[in-house]
């Protein structure tokens, strides 16, 4: 009996019981989940998934920001099967390589645009974004050691930024709840505030002025720490897990000026934003900055199989290669042949179906316009979109922009109504966010907006009954 067949023989309660007894979920209150029981997802096709009770759910989060080409793509399953039957695994240690890993590295290098002579000809593989950012810490510090500047160890990130949940990744990120567990961040990690105009903008300040001021926090931090001690700055082009925080267009050019001024490395964490999410292979092209290292994962395989890595720019790669000797770092699954084969097939789909142009063109514009129409809802205080990412801020009073008390958990209430009515939407505090599959049509977008509005209406009704709006 196959695993799939045996799963179908179990009813939902049996699966939930086994889940509670044996499966410790990520970012989960284990005790609470055991009482409620997990929602069991059994299959997916296109932009939908189905649960064990047969409910069809529109997945407006692409799984976890990753199923860019949608569910049920036979091409990706075929690529995995063919590679498994040829070479299911071999390691990349001991001066050994494999064909899919080499082909993918060359393909990625061809897709990553050069900016002002800074090119990406090399790739370091991992299995996730978290691992990739651990690798960034190792490469950055090795780079400065080889240049005879071992004091340059500090890496600056942003508050409310997300760079994974490993010890190093969680330290680089600025999530307070993560830092509260495990004595994080580790030494030589610092943070500046996020470029969130709605919370940090001053009275009378334009969003363009705010972008420059927010970028200036990096220079202030560099000077307070001592420029001779700062190794790199890491940030997401658009903050994802932080709530889809889109920086002002003035932000990244000023960040670039500052890192150039002090000679520090720039790391663009594009685990969410690459592979078409913002209408480009890599988001640094959209915002016009020049990173030295680019973190990727998720959309490189559309989540069908774990794969991550770092695009290593010429500035860093040249030093590591010419001066470095052995780089004492790596993973069993670095350059896994099956994962790399699936990534190649996934890139083929993105190119063949023109998904970059799809997001950057008329369909992306339609998504932005339809999403913006939600601003007329009584609960909606603001809307932000960028590519196929969007965020709705829920407010208690639309006219005064008064926010809900955090204890009300308005976002979680809205998320519950989404799930109960056939929609997956994520709550980050009181920001409701989406990152739908890139294959969405205008008709799919219409359906998603109808479901979002329905969930907002139910949320408003609940909050009104409780006298909270």
C-alpha positions in Angstrom: 0.0 0.0 0.0 1.4 3.4 -1.0 1.8 6.3 1.5 -0.9 8.2 -0.4 -3.4 5.3 -0.3 -2.8 4.7 3.4 -3.3 8.4 4.1 -6.7 8.2 2.4 -7.7 5.3 4.6 -7.3 7.5 7.7 -10.1 9.9 8.7 -9.3 13.5 9.8 -9.5 12.8 13.5 -7.1 9.9 13.2 -4.6 12.1 11.3 -5.0 14.9 13.8 -4.4 12.5 16.6 -1.2 11.2 15.1 -0.2 14.7 14.3 -0.6 15.8 17.9 1.1 12.7 19.2 4.2 12.9 17.0 4.7 16.0 14.9 6.2 19.2 16.5 5.3 22.0 14.0 7.4 25.1 13.4 6.3 28.4 14.9 3.5 26.6 16.8 2.1 26.5 20.4 2.2 22.7 20.6 -0.3 22.5 23.5 -2.8 24.8 21.9 -2.6 22.9 18.5 -3.2 19.6 20.2 -6.5 20.9 21.5 -7.7 22.5 18.2 -6.3 19.9 15.8 -4.4 20.7 12.6 -6.1 21.4 9.3 -5.0 18.5 7.1 -4.1 19.5 3.5 -4.2 16.5 1.2 -3.7 17.7 -2.4 -3.2 20.8 -4.6 -3.9 21.8 -8.2 -3.3 25.2 -9.8 -4.0 27.9 -7.2 -6.1 25.6 -4.9 -5.4 23.1 -2.2 -8.0 20.7 -0.6 -8.2 19.5 3.0 -9.1 16.1 4.4 -12.8 17.1 4.6 -12.9 17.9 0.9 -13.0 21.7 1.2 -11.4 23.6 -1.7 -9.2 26.5 -0.6 -7.7 29.3 -2.7 -4.1 29.5 -1.6 -3.3 33.2 -1.6 0.0 32.6 0.1 1.6 30.2 -2.4 2.1 27.7 0.3 4.7 29.8 2.2 5.6 32.4 -0.4 7.0 29.7 -2.7 4.6 27.8 -5.0 5.2 30.3 -7.8 4.1 28.1 -10.7 1.1 26.6 -8.9 0.4 23.1 -7.7 0.3 19.9 -9.7 3.0 20.7 -12.3 3.8 17.4 -14.0 7.0 18.8 -15.5 8.5 19.2 -12.0 7.5 15.7 -10.9 8.9 14.3 -14.1 12.2 16.1 -13.6 12.5 14.8 -10.1 11.6 11.2 -11.2 14.0 11.2 -14.1 16.9 12.5 -11.9 16.1 10.0 -9.1 16.3 7.2 -11.6 19.6 8.5 -12.9 21.5 9.8 -9.9 19.3 10.4 -6.8 22.1 11.8 -4.7 25.8 12.4 -4.5 27.6 14.9 -2.4 29.6 17.9 -3.6 32.5 17.5 -1.2 35.9 16.0 -2.1 36.3 17.8 -5.5 33.1 16.1 -6.8 30.2 17.6 -8.7 27.0 16.5 -10.6 25.5 17.7 -13.9 22.2 19.3 -12.6 24.1 21.4 -10.0 26.6 22.6 -12.6 23.8 23.4 -15.1 21.7 25.2 -12.6 24.7 27.3 -11.3 25.4 28.4 -14.9 21.7 29.1 -15.5 21.3 31.2 -12.4 24.4 33.1 -13.2 23.0 34.0 -16.6 19.7 35.2 -15.0 21.2 37.4 -12.3 21.8 40.8 -14.0 25.1 42.6 -13.7 24.9 46.1 -12.2 27.7 48.6 -12.8 30.2 45.8 -13.4 29.2 43.7 -10.4 28.3 40.3 -11.8 27.2 37.0 -10.2 29.2 34.1 -11.7 29.2 31.8 -8.7 26.6 30.0 -6.6 26.9 28.4 -3.2 24.1 25.8 -2.5 22.1 25.0 0.6 18.7 23.5 1.2 16.9 26.6 2.6 17.0 30.3 3.1 18.0 29.9 6.7 21.0 27.8 5.8 21.9 30.3 3.0 22.0 33.1 5.5 24.2 31.1 7.8 26.5 30.7 4.8 26.4 34.4 4.3 27.7 35.0 7.8 30.6 32.5 7.1 31.4 34.0 3.7 31.3 37.6 4.9 33.6 37.0 7.8 35.9 34.9 5.8 36.1 37.6 3.1 37.2 40.2 5.6 39.7 37.8 7.3 41.3 37.2 3.9 41.6 40.9 3.3 43.5 41.3 6.6 40.6 43.0 8.4 39.4 40.5 10.9 37.8 43.2 13.1 35.1 43.6 10.4 32.7 41.1 11.8 29.5 43.0 12.6 26.5 42.4 10.3 23.7 44.9 10.5 20.1 43.8 9.9 16.7 45.4 10.4 14.1 45.2 13.2 11.1 43.2 12.0 13.3 41.7 9.2 13.3 38.0 8.7 16.3 35.9 7.6 15.4 32.4 8.8 15.1 30.6 12.2 18.5 29.0 12.6 20.7 30.6 15.3 22.5 32.8 12.8 19.4 33.4 10.6 17.2 34.4 13.6 20.0 36.7 14.9 20.3 38.5 11.5 16.6 39.0 11.5 15.0 41.4 13.9 12.0 39.5 15.2 11.8 40.2 19.0 9.8 37.0 19.7 12.6 34.9 18.2 15.3 36.8 20.0 13.5 36.2 23.3 14.2 32.5 23.0 17.7 31.1 22.9 19.7 34.2 24.0 19.7 35.8 20.6 21.1 37.6 18.7 24.6 36.1 18.7 27.5 38.5 19.2 28.4 41.0 16.4 24.9 41.3 15.0 23.2 44.7 15.2 19.9 46.2 13.9 18.4 49.4 12.6 14.7 50.2 12.3 12.5 49.2 9.4 11.5 51.6 6.6 7.8 51.5 7.6 6.3 55.0 6.8 3.0 54.4 8.5 4.6 53.8 11.9 7.9 55.8 11.6 7.0 58.7 9.3 7.0 62.2 10.9 4.2 64.7 10.7 4.5 66.7 7.4 7.2 64.4 6.1 6.8 63.0 2.6 7.3 59.3 1.9 10.3 60.2 -0.3 11.9 62.2 2.5 11.2 59.4 4.9 12.9 56.9 2.6 16.1 58.9 2.8 15.9 59.4 6.5 15.2 55.7 7.1 18.2 54.7 5.1 20.3 57.2 7.1 19.7 55.0 10.2 22.3 52.6 8.6 24.9 55.3 8.5 24.2 56.3 12.1 24.6 52.7 13.2 27.8 52.3 11.2 29.3 55.3 12.9 28.2 54.4 16.4 29.7 50.9 16.0 32.8 52.1 14.2 33.1 51.7 10.4 36.2 49.6 10.8 34.2 46.9 12.6 31.2 46.7 10.3 31.3 43.8 7.7 27.9 43.9 5.9 24.2 45.1 5.8 21.5 42.5 5.2 17.9 43.2 4.2 14.9 42.0 2.2 14.0 44.1 -0.8 10.4 44.0 0.5 10.0 42.7 4.0 7.9 39.5 3.8 7.2 37.9 7.2 7.3 41.4 8.7 4.1 42.1 7.0 4.9 43.1 3.3 6.6 46.4 4.2 7.4 48.1 0.8 10.2 50.7 1.2 9.9 54.1 -0.4 11.6 54.3 -3.8 14.2 56.6 -2.3 15.3 54.1 0.3 17.5 51.6 -1.7 19.5 54.2 -3.6 20.5 55.9 -0.4 21.4 52.5 1.2 23.6 51.9 -1.8 25.3 55.2 -1.3 26.0 54.5 2.3 27.4 51.0 1.9 29.6 52.2 -0.9 30.8 55.1 1.2 32.0 52.8 4.0 33.0 49.9 1.8 30.8 47.3 3.6 29.2 44.4 1.8 25.5 44.4 0.9 23.4 41.2 1.2 20.0 41.1 -0.6 17.9 38.4 1.0 15.6 37.4 -1.8 14.2 34.1 -0.5 10.7 35.6 -1.1 11.3 38.3 -3.7 13.2 36.4 -6.4 12.0 34.2 -9.3 9.2 36.4 -10.4 7.5 37.4 -7.2 8.2 41.1 -8.1 8.3 40.6 -11.8 12.1 40.0 -12.1 14.4 37.1 -11.7 16.0 39.0 -8.8 14.4 42.0 -7.0 17.6 44.0 -6.7 17.1 44.7 -10.4 13.7 46.3 -9.7 15.0 48.5 -7.0 18.3 49.3 -8.8 20.9 48.5 -6.1 24.1 46.4 -6.3 24.3 43.6 -3.8 27.4 41.5 -3.2 25.5 38.5 -2.0 22.0 37.4 -2.9 20.1 34.8 -0.8 17.6 32.6 -2.6 15.4 29.6 -1.9 11.6 29.0 -2.1 10.6 30.1 -5.6 13.7 28.5 -7.2 11.9 25.2 -7.2 8.4 26.6 -6.5 8.7 24.8 -3.2 8.4 21.4 -4.8 11.6 20.2 -3.2 14.0 22.0 -0.8 16.8 24.1 -2.3 18.5 27.3 -1.4 21.7 29.1 -2.0 23.7 32.3 -2.3 24.5 34.1 -5.5 28.1 35.2 -4.8 29.1 38.4 -6.5 32.5 38.9 -8.2 33.8 41.1 -5.4 33.5 38.3 -2.8 34.0 35.3 -5.1 37.3 36.6 -6.4 38.8 36.9 -2.8 37.4 33.5 -1.7 38.8 31.8 -4.8 42.2 33.5 -5.2 43.2 33.9 -1.5 41.0 31.5 0.5 42.3 28.0 0.2 39.7 25.5 1.7 36.4 27.1 2.7 35.5 25.0 5.8 31.8 25.2 5.3 29.0 23.3 3.5 26.1 20.9 3.7 25.4 17.2 2.8 22.8 18.4 0.4 24.7 21.3 -1.2 23.9 21.0 -4.9 21.5 18.1 -4.5 21.0 16.7 -8.0 17.3 16.1 -7.7 16.6 19.6 -6.3 18.8 21.2 -9.0 17.0 19.2 -11.7 13.6 20.4 -10.4 14.9 24.0 -10.2 16.0 23.8 -13.9 12.5 22.6 -14.9 10.9 25.3 -12.8 12.9 28.0 -14.4 11.9 26.6 -17.8 8.2 26.9 -16.8 8.7 30.5 -15.6 10.4 31.4 -18.9 8.0 29.5 -21.2 4.9 30.9 -19.6 6.3 34.4 -19.4 5.5 34.7 -15.7 7.9 37.7 -15.2 6.1 39.7 -17.8 2.8 38.4 -16.4 3.6 39.9 -13.0 5.3 43.0 -14.3 2.6 43.7 -17.0 -1.2 43.9 -17.2 -2.0 41.1 -14.8 0.2 42.5 -12.1 -1.3 45.9 -12.7 -4.8 44.3 -12.4 -3.8 42.7 -9.1 -2.6 46.0 -7.7 -5.8 47.8 -8.9 -8.2 45.2 -7.6 -6.3 44.9 -4.3 -6.5 48.7 -3.9 -10.2 48.6 -4.3 -10.4 47.0 -0.8 -9.4 50.4 0.6 -13.1 51.4 0.7 -13.8 48.7 3.4 -14.5 50.1 6.9 -11.8 48.0 8.4 -9.0 48.9 5.9 -6.6 51.6 6.9 -4.1 51.3 4.2 -3.1 49.1 1.2 0.4 48.2 -0.1 1.3 46.1 -3.1 4.5 45.3 -4.9 4.5 42.7 -7.7 2.4 39.7 -6.5 2.6 40.7 -2.9 0.0 42.7 -1.0 -0.9 43.9 2.5 -4.0 45.3 4.2 -3.7 47.1 7.5 -6.8 46.6 9.6 -7.8 49.6 11.8 -10.4 50.3 14.4 -11.3 53.7 13.2 -10.8 54.5 9.5 -11.2 58.2 9.9 -8.6 58.6 12.7 -6.5 55.6 11.7 -6.8 54.3 15.3 -5.3 50.9 15.6 -6.7 47.9 17.4 -5.4 46.9 20.8 -3.0 44.0 20.1 -4.9 41.8 22.6 -8.0 41.9 20.3 -6.1 40.0 17.6 -8.2 41.4 14.8 -5.8 40.0 12.2 -6.1 36.4 13.6 -9.9 36.8 13.7 -9.8 37.8 10.0 -7.5 34.9 9.2 -10.0 32.5 10.8 -12.8 33.8 8.6 -10.5 33.4 5.6 -9.9 29.7 6.4 -13.5 29.0 7.1 -14.5 30.5 3.8 -12.1 28.9 1.4 -9.1 31.3 1.4 -5.6 31.1 2.8 -4.4 34.6 3.9 -1.8 35.3 6.5 -2.0 37.7 9.5 1.0 39.6 10.7 -0.4 41.5 13.7 -3.2 43.4 12.1 -1.7 43.3 8.6 -3.4 40.8 6.3 -1.0 39.7 3.6 -1.1 37.7 0.3 1.5 36.4 -2.1 -0.5 34.3 -4.6 0.9 31.9 -7.2 2.3 33.8 -10.2 0.1 31.8 -12.6 -3.1 33.6 -11.4 -5.3 35.0 -14.1 -7.5 38.1 -13.8 -10.5 35.8 -13.1 -8.5 34.1 -10.3 -7.7 37.6 -8.9 -11.4 38.5 -9.0 -12.3 35.3 -7.1 -9.5 36.0 -4.5 -10.7 39.6 -3.9 -14.3 38.4 -3.5 -13.1 36.0 -0.8 -11.0 38.6 0.9 -13.9 41.1 1.0 -16.2 38.3 2.4 -13.7 37.6 5.2 -13.4 41.3 6.0 -17.2 41.6 6.2 -17.4 38.7 8.6 -14.6 40.2 10.7 -16.3 43.6 10.8 -19.6 41.9 11.9 -17.8 40.1 14.8 -15.9 43.2 16.0 -19.1 45.3 15.8 -21.0 42.8 17.9 -18.2 43.1 20.5 -18.3 46.9 20.4 -14.8 47.1 19.1 -15.4 49.2 16.0 
